[in-house]
Amino acid sequence: MKNPTKTDHFAQFNKVGAIDGNVIKNRSKDVAVCYRLHLPEIFTMGEPEFDLIHSDFLKALMVLPEGTIIHKKDIFKQKIYNSDNLQTDTYLQKSTADHFKGRIYINHECILSFILPEIPSLRKSYDKLSILTKRNSIAAIEEIEQFINTVEQSISVINSSSLLKAEPLTEDEIYEVILDEYTLFKDEVGDYVSNGNDFKIGDSHVKILSLRNDGQQKDGILNNCVLDRNRSTDNSRFFRSYCYPLGGAATIPALNSHMYYKYLKYNKLYFCVSRQYITSI
């Protein structure tokens, strides 16, 4: 279990109290269970596959208790390709390794978190001890355990899909993800500077875009996928999700690292999109 120290940047700039396995306890009395979600490669799916993913997600989320917040975070991080692990036995293999060595590319990973908000009986001193061993009330412990069990059921449904796979994050992985968010992919937290429309963390300029659904979509309905007319031809058609311009396509012009967040709140018979936003360097 990771417990940030008072001198740690992690503790200074984040509300996380403790990380226990893949479970986070926030000082705001929330509990989050975190997973890495593996998705199919882009442009490898047609309309039936997009519909199947939508159906599998819906089945998985319907087992969650009412009031659960689902947080999907897509991280697009600029990296330099390391071809040392590629085979170089043949001329073609060596040429391939040399061609890609040192090239800049955007690495994508998806983090899926299930959040149980506002547990009144959790105490403020929770951050130094394990979630399930702290001397809280029996009711709070049972509520947390029941929530974790339902999340595991939801993940089992996701893993039964032929197109999706979810695996729990480790404590170190959660720590790294949150540090990337608060340091903008750097080694340490810089000074937060805001001057009018200009916002900086250290020497990095930050742009934050918020998206709202104000009923601009016809009948409030979005298709599971849309045809990519720029890449499709008469003989072949390529599909992408409706949010692709906010995710992968946003990195193409300048190859910038950024994060794309989506929040859903489950209320019985419907899901309400409460917030979508992008943080970009």
Secondary structure, 3 states (H helix, E strand, C coil): CECCCCCCHHHHHCCEEEEECCEEEECCCCEEEEEEEECCCCCCCCHHHHHHHHHHHHHHHCCCCCCCEEEEEEEEEEEECCCCCCCCCCHHHHHHHHHHCCCEEEEEEEEEEEEECCCCCCCHHHHHCCCCCCCCCHHHHHHHHHHHHHHHHHHHHHHCCCCCEEEECCHHHHHHHHHHHHHCCCCCCCCEEEECCEEEECCEEEEEEEECCCCCCHHHCCCCCEECCCCCCCCCCCEECCCHHHCHHHHCCCCCCEEEEEEEEEECCEEEEEEEEEEEC
